[in-house]
Amino acid sequence: MIEVNSVELKNNMKKYLDIETYILLRQDKFDTNIDLARAVTSEKLLEGIKADIREMYKVK
C-alpha cells in the first residue's frame, strides 16, 4: 500500500490515478452483480478526490 499526504496527492494526481489496483478473488467468492455495482471509473474517482481536496482547502 502506498501512503501519501494531501499535498503529494494534489501535486501528483495523475501519477496516483495511473497506478492500477488489482484484487484477486476466487471465482466462487466473486458476485458480479454486487462487485461491479460497487466499481467506479477513474473519472468518477478523480471527481471525488478533487471535491475532497476542495473541501479540505475550501477551494472553489
N, C-alpha and C positions, 0 to 999 in steps of 0.2 A: 504494500500500500504506500502511496506517495502522500506526504503531508506537506501542504504549502499554506503560507499565510495569505491574507486577502490582497495585500499589495503585490505579492508574487503572482497570484492568480490573475489579478487585474492586468498586470503588465505582460503576462504571457498566456492570455486566454486561449488563443489559437493552439498553442503548444499542448495545453492540457486537454482541450476538446479533441485534438487529433489522436490522443492516446486511446487506443481501443481496449475495452474490457471484455474478457471472456469468462463465462462461468460454465463449468462442465457439470451436467446433471445426468443421472441415469435416466434412460428413456421412460421407465415406469414412474419416475418422480416428476416428469415434465407434464404440466397441464396446459396445452396450447391455448385454451380459452382464457385462463387466468393469467398466465405468464405473458402472453402477447398483449393483453389488455393493459398490463402494467408498464409496458415498454414505452419509451419516449424517443422522439427523434433528436438528433443533435441540435436542430434549430430550436425546438421547444426547450431543451436543456439550456442552451445559450440564453434564450429569453428569460428563463427563470433565474439564472445566475446573474445576468445583468440587472434584473429587478432587485435581487437580493443585495447586490453591491450598491445600487442607487439608494435603497432603503438604509443600508448601513452608513452610507456617507451623506444621505439626504441630498443626492444629486438628481436633478431633473433632466 
